[in-house]
Amino acid sequence: MANGIVVLYFSRFGKPLQAHHKAVLDSDAKAIAKIKGYEFGGHYDTAHDYSGPLFFVPDDTLLLDEAARLGIHSPNDLYGGVVPYLFVKTKAITHA
């Protein structure tokens, strides 16, 4: 029995992906599920009642409020990043 579920998540501010990018993201999520001993759950669906912990593989960097709404609280909950403001997603380096 799996210890959790890896799901793909398409963020609200993510850009549309080309078919091959979606295939690579799908492949990555399946590989992560196998490494973690988790089940691969496909695309995240808010209407689905998931059992066990979720691990998200998003299409883009997530905003803090979006991550919190999904239950993402630490790097152990996703393969990607979380930023506090939309403009920070485009910055490799930000300043105080």
N, C-alpha and C positions, 0 to 999 in steps of 0.2 A: 504494500500500500504506500502511496506517495505521501511525503511529509508536507506538501503544499502544492500550489498551482502557479505556473508561470503563464502570464497573459500578455498579449500585445495590447498596447494602448495608443490610440491616436489622439494627441492633445488638441485642445481647442485652437491653439495658435500655430500648430504644425502646418507646414506647407504640403500640398498634395504630392504624393510620392509616385514615381514611375513604377511600372510593374516589376522591373528587376530589383528596385530598392525594397519594395514590399516583400519580394521573395527572399532577399538577403536578411531582412529583419525577421521574417518568419523562421528562417533557418537558424539564425542566431538564438532566437527564443527557444527553439527546440533543443539546441545544443546546451543552453544554460539549464533547461529543465533536466536534461539527462545528467549533467554534471552535479546538480543540486539534489538529484533524486526526487524531483518534483514531477508532477503531471503537467503536460502542456495543455493549456485551456483555450488556445485560440485567441480570438479578439475579445477584449474585455467588454462585458455587457452589464450595464447598471441594473438591468432587470433580473439578472441571474443571481441566485443565492449560492455563493461560493463557500465550500467547506474547507477549512484549513487556511493557513497563511497564503497571501498572494505576493508574488514577486512580479513587478511590472517591467516590461521592455517597451519604453515609449518611443515614438517616432521622432521626438524632439525634446529639448530641454523643457522641463515643466516649471510653471510658476508655483511659488510657495503655497498659495491658497488652493490651487488645483491639486497639488500633492497631498496637502492636509485632508482635503475632501475625499481623496482616494484611500486614505489611511497610510500614506507613506510618511514614515517618521525618521528613517535613517537610511544610510547607504545600503543596508542589508535588505531594503524593500524594493530596490529598483536598479536597473542597469542604465545609468544615465546621470543626469544632473538636475538640480532644483535651484532656481534663482528667485530673489524677492521681487524683481521688477522686470517687465517685458524688455526694456532696452538692454538689460544685462545679458540677455540671451545672445546678443550679437557681439559681445565684447570678450576677447580673450583675456584682457587685463582691465580691471576697473579700479578706480581711485576713490578714496573716501570723500 
